[in-house]
Structures are given as C-alpha cells and as structure tokens.
C-alpha cells in the first residue's frame, strides 16, 4: 500500500515528464484527484492587526501534522472579490495536501480597508481602451496606480507568508509545516494578472502556476521554466462576458513554454468557481453569464481535481498525477478545446 508521505527515492517518468530523485517528507497525494481529498482541513484568518501581514489573508491547511506544498491564490477582479466566496474551491484543494493562502484587496467589513471598494459594474468588455477586464476599474481611482499598488501588496503578502507562516502555524496548527520550496501560484480572472506580476518579479520563486479563466495578457513568450495550466469556460466570453479574446487562457497558453496545458470547459461559466453565495450574486446582478441548470458540485469537483492533479505533478513530484491532466478519459468533464505540451 502506498504511503501518502515519507522518504522518496524514485525517479518518476510519466508521458515524457521526468522528476529527479529527492529526499523529502513532503505529503504526496496518491488518490484520484477528482475525488475528495483524504485530509481534514481547517482555516484561519490573518490580519494586519495583530498579525502584521500587509493585507488580510485566509489560510486553509490540513489538520494532520506533516510537510505540505503551498498554493498562493488571488481572487477575481484583481482581488476585489472576497476570498470567502471561493471557500469551496480553496478548501477542497487543501484536502489533497496543500496549505492554501488567499489574499484579497477588498474586505467586506466595516471600519477596515475603507479605501477599498468594488469597481463599477456594467462597462463594456470590448471597450476601445483594449484593457479587457481592467476597463472595469473606475478611472477616478487611477487605474495604473491602483494596479501597481495591488501587485506590490500581493508580493509583500507572499513574502510575509514565506517569512512568518511557520511561526503562525506552530501555534495554530502544531506540526503542520509550509514548504515554500514547493510553491504554486494561482489566480482567477484578473487575479491571474496579479499572479503574473508576482511571477515576473522572481521567475524562480514558484514551481508551477495555475491560471483559472485568466483575464490578462502574457505580453511576450516567457523564457524560463515554469509549468503552467490555464483554462477557461464556454460561457466566460459570452454576453455578459467576463473574459475577452486576447485576454484569456488561449493567449496565455500560446506565450507559455513546455510544460503547459490548456482547456476550455463546456457548459460552465466564469462565476461557477465560486461558492453558491458568489454564484447567486453574479446571477442576480447579471455580471457574468450564468445558467440556472449549472451543476456547481460537478464543476467544483472538476476544478479542485484539475488543480490538484497539476500541482500534484509539479509540486508534490508525483508523476502519476500527470495522466489526470493529459488524458481526457480520466477527466470528469467535457471540453470544447484541449491542448497539452508536457514532453519537454
């Protein structure tokens, strides 16, 4: 019987992907990633007072002591969507052996972050500005300055977590260790743009990236090694659209390098990643296209499994997970587009 974590001395070769032998006690998920993970998960919130973190963050972690890879996540609209609306997705990924930290710019509490507010809704995604989803941000806020401020803040949050999360976990989750040498970066929608900015500050900081319906451009081909997964949904670019061609997963994929994977999920939309409250808010304000018959449970199980399989391959160094990314027969959802380039 395979043990979930322990000493690893093997060289894994799957579909041409070779992983060097390592000595590690890192937790390695060995189940089907599209099933619920084996681990129990808890969470806590970090705030500037009293914790000292530059921006509020939510941390999801396995309760079982052990060493775990880390996923850093920025929500949609560049972090203006609160982290708790992604609770189902983030917690489910954590059950597969990840410490997941999500930091959002907008915090829905009174008396805090009074300068942060949701952007004005209803602007045309195909605006002449050519800025895609970033055209949603009001001009009076100084769009360029606001974006620079957000990117800088998320960078500082991630560095703070690298330097301080071990101390926090020692008191809140004794025995749980965050392995930032196995770091994955992830973002939804314009949050993927913030992740791209972090990635470009230090191209060796992370070991993999997952862009979920990215609403940003990768302006030129990357010239460094970073496994990348990027995917969108059928309804994401249909009216009312929350993605636009040229600011999407296809453009990101074309400017990535091997190993990379790309897909377009049939029958789902941009808000379907969110917990039921977030999805219903999207439907209520008609911000992104939603359909009433959406099976959120099916999509959430796919989403957490797709992410866990990719990170399992490149963060947990489990080459057996790659088949759950590259073999459509093993993926419990239908795609309109599907590409992989992993035989580097």
N, C-alpha and C positions, 0 to 999 in steps of 0.2 A: 504494500500500500504506500502510495506517495505521501511524503510528509509535506505540510504546507510551507514550512520554512526550516532552514537548517544549513549545514555545510553543503556547498555546491561545488563540484569539481569537474563538471562535464562541459564539453563543447557541444552546443546545440546548433544543428544545421537544419533549417526548415525552409523549403522553397527558395533556396539560394541565400537565405539570410544566415550569417554566421555570427555567433556570440562567443566571445573569448571566455576561457575558464576563469572563474572568480572564486574567491573565498569570502563567503558572506553569510550572515544570519538574517538577511532580508526576507520578509514574508513573501511567498510566491503562491499566487492563486492557481489551483490546479483543476478547478471545476469548469463547467460550461459557463462562460461569462454572461450569457443571456438568461441564465437562471439567477435568482437572488444569491448574493454572496454569503459565505459561511459565517461571517463575523458579525457580532453585535456592535452597534455604533452608538456613540453619544456625541454631544456637541456643546460648545460654549462660545460666548461672545467676548471679543477683546475690544476695549475702547481706549480712547486717548487718556481718559482719567478713569481708573487709576493705573492702567497697564502701560501707558506711554507709547502705544502704537500710533503711527501718524494718521491712520484712518481706520474706522471701525472695520472689524473682520469677524466672520463666523468660521469656526474651525470644527470640522467633523472628523472623528477619529475612532478607530476600533478600540473597544474596551479591553481586549486581551493584550497583555504585555508583549512587546516584540518590536522589531525594527520595520518601519513601513516607508515605502516611497511616498512622495509628496506631489499633490496637484494644486497649483495656484490658479484660481479662476476669477475672471472679471465678467460681471453680468452684462446684459444688453444695454443699448444706448450709451455705450462707453461707461457703464457702471451706474447710470441713473436708475436702472431697475433694481429694486432692493434684493439682496441675496436671498431673503427668506422665500421669495417667490420661485426659487429654484431648489427648494428644500428636498423634494423627492429625488431629483437627479443627483444632487451632490451627496446625499446620504447613501443612496444606492451604490454609487461608485466607491464610497468609503468601505462598504461591506466586502469589497473584493481585495482589501488590504492596502488602502491608501489613506493618508492624512490629507484631507481636502480643506483648503483655506480659500474663502471667497471674500473679496473686499469690494464694496460698492460706494460710489460717490454720494448717492442720495440715501439718507437715513430717515425713515418715516416716524420721527419722534419730535416732540415739542421741546423747544429750549436748546436744541443741539443742531449744528450744521445749518444755521439759519440762512447761509448764503447759497446753499444747495437747493435746487428746485427742479422739478421735472421740466423738460423742454416743451415748447409749444407744439401741440399736435396739429396735424392736418396739412402740412406743407407738401408740395408735390415732390414725390421721389425722383421724378425726371426733370428736376429744376435745371435751368440753364447754367447754374453755378457749377454743375458737374461734380458736386461733392457727395452725391449719393445720400446715405442716411445722415451724414454730418450736416446736411442742409436743414435738418430738424432743429438744430440748436439756434436759439434766437440771436440775431445779430447784435443786439444791445449788450449781450454778455461778453462780446469779444471772443468770437469762436476760436481763433488761433490760440489766444492766451488761455482760454478755458481748457482746450485740448492739451496744451503743453502742461498746464497745471495738473490735470488729471494724470497724464502719463508719468510725470515726475512723482506724484503722490503714490501711485501704484508701485513704482520702482522702490520707493522708500519703504512702503509696507512690506514688500517681499524681502528686502534686505533686513528689515527689523525682524521678520519672522525667522530668517536664517540665523540671526544672532541671538534671539531671545526665546524662540518657541520651546527649546529644550528645557529651559528653566520653568516656563509656564506649565509644560506637560508634567514635569516632575512633581508638581503639587496637585494638578487637576486630573492627571491620568498617570499615576506612577507606573513605571515600567514601559510606557509607550514612548518610542523613540522616532523622531522625524529624520529621515535620511535625505537631506537636501542634495546629496550626490546622486540621487535618483529622482530628479525633479522634472515634472511635466507642466507645461504652461497651456492654459485653455481659456477660451473666451467665447461668448455668444454674441452674434450680431456685431455691433460696433465695439463691443468688449474685446473682440478679436483684434481690432486695431490697436487697442491699448497693449494687448499681449505682444503684438508685432513690434511695438515701440520698445517694450522691455527686452525682447529678444535681440533687437539690434543694438542695444546698449552693451550687451555682453553675449556674444554669439556662442560661447561655450558654457553659459550658465545652466541651461536645461539640456535634457537628454531626449525630449520628444515634445511635440506640440499638437494640440487638437483644436481646430477652428470649427466651431459649430455655426453654420449659416453665417460665415463672415461677411460683414458689410464694410469691408475695407479693401484697399488695393495693396498688393505686394508690388511696389513700383518697378522693380528690376529683378532679374533672376538672382537667387541667393547663391553665394559662392562658398558655403560652409555646410558641414554635415549636421542635419537635424531632422530626424524622422518626422514627417508631417501627415496628419489626417485632416481633411477638410471636406465638409459635406453640407448640402442644402436640402430644401424640401420643395415639392411640386408647387405648393400654394405660396411659397415665400416671395415669388416675383409676380404673383397675380394680384390684380387690384382688389382691395387696397394693399399695395405692396410694401413689404418691409425690407426687401432686398432689390437691388437693381443690377442688371447685367453690366459687367465691367467692375463691379464692386462685390464680387461673390466668390464662391468656392471654386468655380472654374478658373477664374483669373488667378487666384491664389495657387491652384494646382499647377498651372502652366509655368509659373515662375518659381516653383519649388524644384528641388532636385531629389533624386532617389536617396533613401526610400520615401515613398509618398503614396497616398491612396485618396481617392475622390469618389463621391457618390451623390445622387440626387434621389431622395426618398419619395416614393409615390404615395399620394393620398394624405399628406400631412402638411402642416404649415409652420410659420415662424414662431408662433406663440405656444406651440404644442409641447415644447420643452418644459414649460412652467407647470407648477402645481396648479390644482383646479382653480384656486382663487385668482392667480395671474392670468390663466387662460380665460376665465369668465370676464375679467376686466378688459382684456383685449377684445373679446366678442362684444361687450357692452359698448365700448367707445368706437368699435369698428376700425381699430388702428391697423391691425394686420388681418389678412384673410383667415377666417376660421370657418369650419363647417360643423353643424350640430352633431353629426354622426361620428365625430372623431373619437377613436378608441385611445384615450390618453394612456391607459395602462399598457397597451401593446407598444405604443411609441416609447414610453418611458423605459420599458424593459429592453427594447432595442437600443435605445440611446445609451443607457448605462453599460450595456454589454459591449457595444461597439467601442466605446471609450475605454472600458476596462480591458478589452482584448488588445487594443493598440498599445495601451500603456503596459499591459502585461508582457507584451513582446519586447518593448524597448526600455521600460523602466525596471520591471522585475526580471528581465532577461530570460523569460520563458518562451523559447522559440515555438513551442507547441501552440501558443495562442495566435500565431500569425494566420492560421487557417480560418479563424473566426473573423478575420478582416478581409481575406482574399478569396475565400470560397463562398460564392453566393448561396449555395445549397445549405450552408451552415448558418446563414444569417436570416433570422425570422421576420423579414420584412421585404417588400418589393421595391426595386429600384427602377428609375427611369434612365439613369446614367450610372455607369460604374467603371472605374479605372483603377488599376494598381500598377505600381512600378517599384518593386521591392528587391529585385535581383541585381543588386548593385555590384 
